[in-house]
């Protein structure tokens, strides 16, 4: 797994393509709009019910259609977006982990730590150390 992200580390933050390999292409235009909104509002403090309301759809319908289109619930998808944005920030910035947590809409660093543990099996600081070690080691592997 770690070998697969070395090329991503070198990409500028603005060019990073989130959720590479995940099902982003589907025919549901409304869900594509919701995905776009989620990607561009990582720090929003809205619930899925409030997002559904914003798109004039019920929470149940949003969740059903989102899962049908992407294979993930809206919450799972948003968590994965936040983890990937966090990975990018950890690899390519000198922001503190607390600042990254705030940037991603978490009130406290502990929430980011918990999310990283769930999704990646490591803490943000462990991830940063691993990525930076890989980035600055020789490419002769």
Residue frames relative to the residue before (quaternion, step in Angstrom):
aa qw qx qy qz dx dy dz
X 1.0000 0.0000 0.0000 0.0000 0.00 0.00 0.00
X 0.6819 0.5050 -0.3163 0.4242 3.60 0.77 -0.95
X 0.6169 0.5548 -0.3559 0.4301 3.59 1.03 -0.64
X 0.6427 0.5776 -0.3167 0.3911 3.57 1.08 -0.70
X 0.7377 0.4371 -0.2624 0.4427 3.60 1.05 -0.51
X 0.4325 0.7275 -0.4650 0.2597 3.60 1.16 -0.13
X 0.6572 0.4946 -0.3277 0.4648 3.61 1.01 -0.67
X 0.6261 0.5499 -0.3407 0.4354 3.60 1.10 -0.61
X 0.5927 0.6029 -0.3599 0.3945 3.56 1.08 -0.72
X 0.7018 0.4894 -0.2697 0.4419 3.56 1.01 -0.74
X 0.5648 0.5992 -0.3930 0.4093 3.61 1.22 -0.25
X 0.5115 -0.6200 0.4827 0.3477 3.60 -1.02 0.68
X 0.6553 -0.5411 0.3583 0.3866 3.56 -1.15 0.65
X 0.6759 0.5146 -0.3079 0.4285 3.59 0.89 -0.92
X 0.7228 0.4381 -0.2527 0.4710 3.58 1.07 -0.61
X 0.4554 0.6928 -0.4597 0.3181 3.59 1.23 -0.16
X 0.2484 -0.7548 0.5901 0.1424 3.55 -0.85 0.96
X 0.3312 -0.7765 0.5063 0.1759 3.53 -0.47 1.21
X 0.8669 0.1295 -0.1169 0.4670 3.47 -1.25 0.67
X 0.0808 0.8022 -0.5815 0.1087 3.56 0.84 0.96
X 0.7939 0.2826 -0.2258 0.4887 3.53 -0.95 0.89
X 0.6110 0.5193 -0.3743 0.4658 3.59 1.19 -0.15
X 0.6063 -0.5854 0.3979 0.3624 3.55 -1.21 0.48
X 0.0142 0.8152 -0.5757 0.0621 3.56 -0.10 1.29
X 0.7036 0.4329 -0.2623 0.4988 3.58 1.15 -0.50
X 0.2430 0.7276 -0.6032 0.2185 3.51 -0.74 1.13
X 0.5785 -0.6442 0.3823 0.3228 3.60 -1.14 0.44
X 0.5619 0.6211 -0.3922 0.3804 3.63 1.20 -0.17
X 0.2977 -0.8056 0.4910 0.1461 3.56 -0.13 1.33
X 0.6368 0.5296 -0.3355 0.4488 3.59 0.97 -0.78
X 0.6649 0.4869 -0.3040 0.4781 3.59 0.92 -0.86
X 0.6045 0.5373 -0.3532 0.4703 3.60 1.07 -0.66
X 0.6396 0.5088 -0.3219 0.4778 3.60 1.04 -0.74
X 0.6378 0.5106 -0.3226 0.4780 3.59 1.00 -0.80
X 0.6313 0.5266 -0.3311 0.4631 3.61 0.96 -0.84
X 0.6491 0.5138 -0.3119 0.4662 3.57 0.92 -0.90
X 0.6481 0.5130 -0.3139 0.4671 3.57 0.94 -0.91
X 0.6561 0.5155 -0.3174 0.4507 3.61 0.88 -0.92
X 0.6543 0.5232 -0.3091 0.4500 3.60 0.94 -0.87
X 0.7574 0.3933 -0.1985 0.4820 3.56 1.02 -0.79
X 0.7335 0.3386 -0.2119 0.5499 3.58 1.29 0.05
X 0.0774 0.8524 -0.5126 0.0681 3.56 0.94 0.90
X 0.7288 0.4254 -0.2518 0.4738 3.60 1.06 -0.63
X 0.4015 0.7249 -0.4761 0.2945 3.61 1.25 0.06
X 0.2937 -0.7613 0.5569 0.1550 3.53 -1.09 0.74
X 0.3740 0.7254 -0.4904 0.3057 3.56 1.06 0.75
X 0.4282 -0.6588 0.5471 0.2887 3.54 -1.18 0.60
X 0.6561 -0.4869 0.3844 0.4298 3.56 -1.28 0.23
X 0.6043 0.5503 -0.3557 0.4533 3.61 1.08 -0.65
X 0.6723 0.4844 -0.2950 0.4758 3.60 0.98 -0.84
X 0.6290 0.5127 -0.3340 0.4795 3.59 1.06 -0.69
X 0.6250 0.5318 -0.3328 0.4645 3.58 0.98 -0.82
X 0.6504 0.5180 -0.3040 0.4651 3.55 0.95 -0.89
X 0.6295 0.5464 -0.3203 0.4501 3.57 1.03 -0.84
X 0.7395 0.3638 -0.2058 0.5276 3.59 1.12 -0.68
X 0.4597 -0.7289 0.4082 0.3013 3.58 1.32 0.40
X 0.5542 0.5404 -0.4105 0.4821 3.53 0.90 1.04
X 0.5151 -0.6302 0.4620 0.3523 3.60 -1.08 0.56
X 0.6219 -0.5483 0.4019 0.3887 3.55 -1.19 0.54
X 0.6476 0.5300 -0.3170 0.4463 3.57 0.96 -0.86
X 0.6744 0.4803 -0.2925 0.4785 3.58 0.93 -0.89
X 0.6220 0.5332 -0.3398 0.4619 3.58 1.00 -0.81
X 0.6794 0.4961 -0.2937 0.4539 3.56 0.81 -1.00
X 0.6636 0.5089 -0.3034 0.4567 3.59 0.93 -0.91
X 0.7047 0.4597 -0.2673 0.4697 3.58 0.82 -1.02
X 0.6268 0.5409 -0.3351 0.4498 3.58 1.01 -0.80
X 0.6736 0.4871 -0.2887 0.4750 3.57 0.90 -0.95
X 0.6395 0.5256 -0.3205 0.4604 3.57 1.01 -0.80
X 0.7137 0.4636 -0.2500 0.4616 3.59 0.95 -0.89
X 0.8239 0.2713 -0.1011 0.4871 3.59 0.89 -0.94
X 0.4511 -0.6767 0.4636 0.3516 3.57 1.16 -0.49
X 0.7121 0.3670 -0.2291 0.5530 3.57 1.34 -0.02
X 0.4964 -0.5904 0.5201 0.3669 3.55 -1.24 0.36
X 0.6491 -0.5016 0.3714 0.4348 3.63 -1.16 0.33
X 0.6504 0.5169 -0.3200 0.4554 3.62 0.98 -0.79
X 0.6411 0.5113 -0.3251 0.4710 3.60 0.95 -0.83
X 0.6565 0.5216 -0.3019 0.4536 3.56 0.93 -0.94
X 0.6722 0.4994 -0.2917 0.4622 3.59 0.91 -0.97
X 0.6272 0.5263 -0.3314 0.4687 3.59 1.05 -0.78
X 0.6621 0.4985 -0.3108 0.4653 3.58 0.92 -0.86
X 0.6140 0.5318 -0.3449 0.4704 3.59 1.04 -0.73
X 0.6732 0.5011 -0.2955 0.4565 3.57 0.90 -0.93
X 0.6387 0.5119 -0.3312 0.4694 3.59 0.97 -0.79
X 0.6872 0.4785 -0.3004 0.4567 3.59 0.85 -0.90
X 0.6295 0.5002 -0.3391 0.4883 3.60 1.03 -0.69
X 0.6321 0.5278 -0.3202 0.4683 3.58 1.05 -0.77
X 0.6274 0.5290 -0.3309 0.4659 3.57 0.98 -0.82
X 0.6635 0.5103 -0.3006 0.4572 3.56 0.91 -0.92
X 0.6769 0.4857 -0.2898 0.4711 3.58 0.93 -0.90
X 0.6410 0.5202 -0.3242 0.4620 3.59 1.00 -0.76
X 0.6969 0.4828 -0.2686 0.4572 3.56 0.99 -0.84
X 0.8363 0.2777 -0.0745 0.4668 3.56 0.90 -0.95
X 0.7260 0.3454 -0.2595 0.5351 3.59 1.17 0.27
X 0.4104 -0.6813 0.5414 0.2724 3.52 -1.31 0.21
X 0.2939 0.7526 -0.5298 0.2578 3.58 1.19 0.46
X 0.4992 -0.6207 0.5005 0.3392 3.55 -1.10 0.64
X 0.6294 -0.5320 0.3964 0.4047 3.56 -1.21 0.42
X 0.6178 0.5352 -0.3440 0.4621 3.59 1.06 -0.67
X 0.6532 0.5027 -0.3130 0.4718 3.62 0.97 -0.83
X 0.6324 0.5143 -0.3295 0.4764 3.58 1.04 -0.74
X 0.6221 0.5359 -0.3361 0.4613 3.58 0.98 -0.81
X 0.6660 0.4910 -0.2973 0.4765 3.59 0.93 -0.89
X 0.6282 0.5499 -0.3189 0.4487 3.58 1.02 -0.83
X 0.7300 0.4134 -0.2166 0.4993 3.57 1.12 -0.74
X 0.6294 -0.5995 0.3169 0.3794 3.57 1.24 0.30
X 0.5201 0.6077 -0.4330 0.4156 3.59 1.21 0.36
X 0.4514 -0.7042 0.4831 0.2588 3.57 -0.95 0.87
X 0.8018 0.1256 -0.0363 0.5831 3.56 1.18 -0.48
X 0.6106 -0.5864 0.4071 0.3429 3.53 -1.14 0.73
X 0.5821 0.6082 -0.3722 0.3909 3.61 1.06 -0.68
X 0.6288 0.5335 -0.3407 0.4515 3.60 1.07 -0.67
X 0.6416 0.4963 -0.3188 0.4903 3.58 1.03 -0.75
X 0.6219 0.5405 -0.3363 0.4560 3.59 0.99 -0.81
X 0.6639 0.5081 -0.2989 0.4601 3.57 0.92 -0.92
X 0.6598 0.5102 -0.3044 0.4602 3.58 0.94 -0.90
X 0.6487 0.5056 -0.3153 0.4735 3.60 0.95 -0.85
X 0.6398 0.5231 -0.3260 0.4590 3.59 0.96 -0.83
X 0.6736 0.4971 -0.2926 0.4621 3.58 0.96 -0.88
X 0.7650 0.4050 -0.1999 0.4592 3.57 0.81 -1.03
X 0.8253 0.2389 -0.0863 0.5043 3.60 0.94 -0.87
X 0.4130 -0.7267 0.4589 0.3013 3.57 1.24 -0.28
X 0.7234 0.3202 -0.2449 0.5605 3.58 1.19 0.54
X 0.5453 -0.6117 0.4599 0.3419 3.55 -1.25 0.39
X 0.6507 -0.4965 0.3821 0.4290 3.61 -1.21 0.26
X 0.6625 0.4961 -0.3251 0.4574 3.61 0.92 -0.77
X 0.6223 0.5181 -0.3407 0.4778 3.61 1.04 -0.69
X 0.6397 0.5212 -0.3217 0.4644 3.57 1.00 -0.86
X 0.6562 0.5140 -0.3132 0.4552 3.60 0.87 -0.95
X 0.6536 0.5127 -0.3125 0.4608 3.58 0.89 -0.90
X 0.6654 0.5106 -0.2971 0.4563 3.58 0.89 -0.93
X 0.6885 0.4844 -0.2824 0.4600 3.58 0.84 -0.98
X 0.6824 0.4813 -0.2991 0.4618 3.57 0.86 -0.87
X 0.6144 0.5264 -0.3530 0.4700 3.58 1.04 -0.71
X 0.6694 0.4957 -0.2877 0.4727 3.58 0.94 -0.91
X 0.6557 0.5321 -0.3073 0.4388 3.57 0.97 -0.88
X 0.7771 0.3568 -0.1775 0.4871 3.56 0.95 -0.86
X 0.5419 0.5825 -0.4271 0.4297 3.58 1.24 0.17
X 0.6531 -0.5143 0.3636 0.4204 3.59 -1.20 0.24
X 0.4359 -0.6936 0.5163 0.2497 3.55 -1.20 0.58
X 0.4289 0.7370 -0.4408 0.2803 3.60 1.12 0.40
X 0.3616 0.7593 -0.4782 0.2529 3.63 1.22 0.27
